């Protein structure tokens, strides 16, 4: 286990073809979009969910890689179980127990030591600040959300056998290229125990998470670029926005984009600030 000693900023580029990358429940599950300019959006929460799903499969049964936020999890019970362990109960004061519980939660759950968590049980409140944070992903161009009628050939009840088949709706984006920005704090990593092995697992998740999270609704989603800026220090050697401006996503086709090759993604490596190195992992 090697401690993280460098601040890291990164740009993650992925695309979707004939799918809904992140439906909005407040808009009939239409693909999320910026209402003013039509750019597609994918929330940070959606991307973190896919990372969690990947880790849950890739590290199934491995100690220290459990997932705290998952389907049907009862969070109060998970927190209470930590407070009932000897490593927490041996402490006398509530403050010491809370600190011990936070450490135990970070040691047990990958997503807590990575993204942090709000612990809000009945009488055990607390917060863990995670070292990795993501922005919303935003499409390079406005998206066109299309709706399709679909028909179910089967019926649920015997009484409905002679009735017309149910009609439904399915929303897709014909094609969208999305750009997300991420930040990794070495200082917060030290506090949660997030290390170099965890970082490598996170990179693996970004590369492969769409392949273990397929669904009919999401169409073809693919990771296309992962550009990492590594600083020579804990606090960093340049503002993140200056580094992100070095990455250009440009449309090169004359028509409506329908595939990744309709774009060009470049990095201005000649103007990378001193004390920062850049590497493309995809």
For each residue, the residues with C-beta under 8 A, 3 or more apart:
1: 195 196 197
2: 195 196 197
3: 189 190 195 196
4: 131 184 186 189 190 194 195 196 199
5: 186 234
6: 186 230 231 232 233 234
7: 184 185 186 230 231 233 234 235 236
8: 183 184 186 199 228 229 230 231
9: 181 182 183 184 228 229 231 236 240 243 244
10: 181 182 184 226 227 228 229
11: 179 180 181 182 225 226 227 244 247
12: 47 134 137 179 180 181 182 206 223 225 226 227
13: 177 178 179 180 223 224 225 226 227 249 265
14: 137 177 178 180 210 221 222 223 224
15: 175 176 177 178 221 222 224 260
16: 19 20 21 173 175 176 178 218 219 220 221
17: 174 175 219 220 221 258 259
18: 172 173 174 175 219 220
19: 16 172 173 217 218 219 220 221
20: 16 23 29 30 31 170 171 172 173 217 218 219
21: 16 31 40 42 46 173 176 178 218 221
22: 31 32 41 42 43 46
23: 20 29 30 31 32 171 217
24: 27 28 29 30 31 32
25: 29
26:
27: 24 30 32
28: 24 169 171
29: 20 23 24 25 171
30: 20 23 24 27 33 145 147 171
31: 20 21 22 23 24 40 143 145 171 172 173 176
32: 22 23 24 27 40 41 42 43
33: 30 38 39 40 41 142 143 145
34: 37 38 39 40 41 138
35:
36:
37: 34 142
38: 33 34 142 143
39: 33 34 138 139 141 142 143
40: 21 31 32 33 34 138 139 142 143 173 176 178
41: 22 32 33 34 136 137 138 139
42: 21 22 32 46 47 136 137 178 180
43: 22 32 46 47 136
44: 47 48 133 134 135 136 180
45: 48 49
46: 21 22 42 43 49 50
47: 12 42 43 44 50 51 134 137 180
48: 44 45 51 52 111 115 134
49: 45 46 52 53
50: 46 47 53 54 205 209 210 213
51: 47 48 54 55 111 114 202 205 206 209
52: 48 49 55 56 67 69 70 110 111
53: 49 50 56 57 209 212 213
54: 50 51 57 58 204 205 208 209 212 213
55: 51 52 58 59 65 67 110 111 201 205
56: 52 53 59 60 67 70
57: 53 54 60 212
58: 54 55 201 204 205 212
59: 55 56 62 65 110 201
60: 56 57
61:
62: 59 65
63:
64: 107 108 110
65: 55 59 62 110 201
66: 108 109 110
67: 52 55 56 70 109 110 111
68: 73 75 78 105 109 111 112 117
69: 52 73 75 111 117
70: 52 56 67 73
71:
72:
73: 68 69 70 78
74: 77 78
75: 68 69 78 79 119 121
76: 79 80 121 122
77: 74 80 81
78: 68 73 74 75 81 82
79: 75 76 82 83 101 105 119 121 124
80: 76 77 83 84 121 124
81: 77 78 84 85
82: 78 79 85 88 101 104 105 108
83: 79 80 88 89 97 101 124
84: 80 81 88 89
85: 81 82 88 89 104
86: 89 90
87: 90 100 104
88: 82 83 84 85 91 97 100 101 104
89: 83 84 85 86 97
90: 86 87
91: 88 96 97 99 100
92: 96
93: 96 97
94: 97 98
95: 98 99
96: 91 92 93 99 100
97: 83 88 89 91 93 94 100 101
98: 94 95 101 102 124 126
99: 91 95 96 102 103
100: 87 88 91 96 97 103 104
101: 79 82 83 88 97 98 104 105 119 124 126
102: 98 99 105 106 119 126 128
103: 99 100 106 107 193
104: 82 85 87 88 100 101 107 108
105: 68 79 82 101 102 108 109 112 117 119 128
106: 102 103 109 112 113 128 192 193
107: 64 103 104 113 193
108: 64 66 82 104 105 112
109: 66 67 68 105 106 112 113 117
110: 52 55 59 64 65 66 67 113 114 198 201
111: 48 51 52 55 67 68 69 114 115 117
112: 68 105 106 108 109 115 116 117 128 130 192
113: 106 107 109 110 128 130 131 192 193 194 198
114: 51 110 111 130 131 132 192 194 198 202
115: 48 111 112 130 132 133
116: 112 127 128 129 130 188 192
117: 68 69 105 109 111 112 127 128 130
118: 126 127
119: 75 79 101 102 105 124 125 126 127 128
120: 125
121: 75 76 79 80 124 125
122: 76
123:
124: 79 80 83 98 101 119 121
125: 119 120 121
126: 98 101 102 118 119
127: 116 117 118 119
128: 102 105 106 112 113 116 117 119 192
129: 116 188 191 192
130: 112 113 114 115 116 117 133 188 192 194
131: 4 113 114 184 185 186 187 188 189 191 192 194
132: 114 115 182 183 184 185 194 202
133: 44 115 130 182 183
134: 12 44 47 48 180 181 182 183
135: 44 180 181 182
136: 41 42 43 44 180
137: 12 14 41 42 47 178 179 180
138: 34 39 40 41 178 179 180
139: 39 40 41 142 143 176 177 178 179
140: 176 177 178 179 249 251 263
141: 39 176 177 251 257
142: 33 37 38 39 40 139
143: 31 33 38 39 40 139 173 176
144: 173 174
145: 30 31 33 171 172 173
146: 171 172 173 174
147: 30 169 170 171
148: 169 170 171 172
149: 167 168 169 170
150: 167 168 169 170
151: 165 166 167 168
152: 155 165 166 168
153: 165
154:
155: 152 158 160 161 163 165 166
156: 160
157: 160
158: 155 161
159:
160: 155 156 157 163
161: 155 158
162:
163: 155 160
164:
165: 151 152 153 155
166: 151 152 155
167: 149 150 151
168: 149 150 151 152
169: 28 147 148 149 150
170: 20 147 148 149 150 217
171: 20 23 28 29 30 31 145 146 147 148
172: 18 19 20 31 145 146 148 219
173: 16 18 19 20 21 31 40 143 144 145 146 176 219
174: 17 18 144 146 258
175: 15 16 17 18 257 258 259 262
176: 15 16 21 31 40 139 140 141 143 173
177: 13 14 15 139 140 141 224 249 257 260 263
178: 13 14 15 16 21 40 42 137 138 139 140
179: 11 12 13 137 138 139 140 249
180: 11 12 13 14 42 44 47 134 135 136 137 138
181: 9 10 11 12 134 135 240 244
182: 9 10 11 12 132 133 134 135
183: 8 9 132 133 134 240
184: 4 7 8 9 10 131 132 189 199
185: 7 131 132 188 189
186: 4 5 6 7 8 131 189 190 234
187: 131 190 191 234 235
188: 116 129 130 131 185 191 192 194
189: 3 4 131 184 185 186 192 193 194 195
190: 3 4 186 187 193
191: 129 131 187 188
192: 106 112 113 114 116 128 129 130 131 188 189
193: 103 106 107 113 189 190
194: 4 113 114 130 131 132 188 189 198 199
195: 1 2 3 4 189 198 199
196: 1 2 3 4 199 200
197: 1 2 200 201
198: 110 113 114 194 195 201 202
199: 4 8 184 194 195 196 202 203
200: 196 197 203 204
201: 55 58 59 65 110 197 198 204 205
202: 51 114 132 198 199 205 206
203: 199 200 206 207 226 228 281
204: 54 58 200 201 207 208
205: 50 51 54 55 58 201 202 208 209
206: 12 51 202 203 209 223 226
207: 203 204 223 226 281 282
208: 54 204 205 211 212 223
209: 50 51 53 54 205 206 212 213 223
210: 14 50 213 214 218 221 222 223
211: 208 214
212: 53 54 57 58 208 209
213: 50 53 54 209 210 218
214: 210 211 218
215: 218
216:
217: 19 20 23 170
218: 16 19 20 21 210 213 214 215 221
219: 16 17 18 19 20 172 173
220: 16 17 18 19
221: 14 15 16 17 19 21 210 218
222: 14 15 210 260
223: 12 13 14 206 207 208 209 210 226 282
224: 13 14 15 177 260 265 282
225: 11 12 13 265 280 282
226: 10 11 12 13 203 206 207 223 280 281 282
227: 10 11 12 13 247 267 278 279 280 281
228: 8 9 10 203 278 279 280 281
229: 8 9 10 238 240 243 272 276 277 278
230: 6 7 8 276 277 278 279
231: 6 7 8 9 235 236 237 238 275 276
232: 6 237 275 276 277
233: 6 7 236 237 275
234: 5 6 7 186 187
235: 7 187 231
236: 7 9 231 233 239 240
237: 231 232 233 273 274 275 276
238: 229 231 242 243 273 275 276
239: 236 242 243
240: 9 181 183 229 236 243 244
241: 244 245
242: 238 239 245 246 273
243: 9 229 238 239 240 246 247 272 273 276 278
244: 9 11 181 240 241 247
245: 241 242
246: 242 243 267 268 269 271 272 278
247: 11 227 243 244 265 266 267 268
248: 264 265 266 267 268
249: 13 140 177 179 263 264 265
250: 263 264 265 266
251: 140 141 257 262 263 264
252: 262 263 264
253: 256 257 261 262 263
254:
255: 258 262
256: 253
257: 141 175 177 251 253 262 263
258: 17 174 175 255 262
259: 17 175 262
260: 15 177 222 224 263
261: 253
262: 175 251 252 253 255 257 258 259
263: 140 177 249 250 251 252 253 257 260
264: 248 249 250 251 252
265: 13 224 225 247 248 249 250
266: 247 248 250
267: 227 246 247 248 278 280
268: 246 247 248 271 272
269: 246 272 278
270:
271: 246 268
272: 229 243 246 268 269 276 277 278
273: 237 238 242 243 276
274: 237
275: 231 232 233 237 238
276: 229 230 231 232 237 238 243 272 273
277: 229 230 232 272
278: 227 228 229 230 243 246 267 269 272
279: 227 228 230
280: 225 226 227 228 267
281: 203 207 226 227 228
282: 207 223 224 225 226
